Structure formats: structure tokens, C-alpha cells
Amino acid sequence: MQRAAIDATRTIAILSTLYLEKAFPQPEWAAAFAQDPTSAQRKLIPVRAEDCHPPGLLAQIIYIDVFNCEETEAQQRLLSAVTEGRMKPAQRPRFPGKVPERLVPNHVPFPGVPTINPQLVSSTSSLTISVTPWQRRQLEARRETLLPEWRLRSQKLKQLRTALAIATDPSTKFQLEQQIQAEEAHLTQLATELDTFE
């Protein structure tokens, strides 16, 4: 560990509740943090493997979440964190002219309040949709599992936007923008699915 702490280009701390409770990992990540306290060279890369809350100095370092995504997305997040050189965006930046209108789905209801789309009612007024009690229970169970995820992702998106507003490092801002885009896509997908239940 002594040789690794000296020679390693980067130290990846896999954060979990168990990892944070143990005493031995702390000097390991602290050595990497001491070599790069401003994270300019990304010597220390915390990766959350489960939904835990790092205390103290670890809480101040931008970490990567891999517990709430698919394997390919987790791989992409890890690779973008260790990419050498300038964090160049994959897409060409837009011309700073007229600000484009943000695309928002036409109808995204608040998940706690049932709403009825008048257009849907008028177009399906002649149709009768029958749902068995078992199907209704299945739909309600699915809705109850989606609502907590929607709330958690909404809170995370709010935190990411706050972090982006105060971030100054270009690579950190780029990572935050990527995470925000991913969370917005997940939220849109969840809202669409919840809307079908309504």
C-alpha cells in the first residue's frame, strides 16, 4: 500500500457503508487527497457503490455514482472520470445566440395528484377499458415502487444543479452536466410511465 500510494496515478475509493466505517481505508485515500487537495489532477476519485453519505473531506469531493445505473452507463461514468487531458465535450457547444426553448413533455402531472387529460377522455369516451382486480393491484404496486425513485431522482437533480452553479473547474462542470442530462432523461422516462398509470 505504501508503494501504491507513492506510485499510483490515481486512487479510486469505492465508497460503501462498510468502507466508511473501517479505519484502514482512511489513510489510503487521505494520502491521495494530500497530493492533490484541489482535485485539479483527479488523484482521488471516490466512487459510490451504494447509497451512502461520505463524511468530512470526502463529502466535498465530487464522487461518481454507479449503484443507480446500468452497467454500460457505470462504465462510461468511470471512464470519463479517469480520462487524461482536458475534458472535452463529446458534442459541439451550441452557438451563443438565441436561447432554444427547453423541450418538456406536454403533460407531466404531479405524481401525487391524479389528473385526467381532457383530450384523452374525449378521444376514448366510446371505449371501455376493463382491468381485473389482480391487474389493478399490479399497476398500483408498480406505481408505488416508481414514486420513491422519482422523488429521489428529483432531489438528486436539484443537488446536481446546485453543485453545477458553484463549480469552477471545467472538468467538474462537464461531469456534473453529464450527470444532470442522465438524471433528466431518467426523470422524463419515470414521469411518462407514472402518467400512464394516472
ABEGO torsion letter per residue (X at the ends): XAAAAAABABBBBBBBAAAAABAAAAAAAAAAAAABAAGAAGABBBBBABBBBBBEAAAABBBBBAAABBAAAAAAAAAAAABBEBBBBABBBBBBBBBBBBBBBABBBBAABBBBBAAAAAAAAABBBBBBAAAAAAAAAAAAAAAAAAAAAAAAAAAAAAAAAABABAAAAAAAAAAAAAAAAAAAAAAAAAAAAX
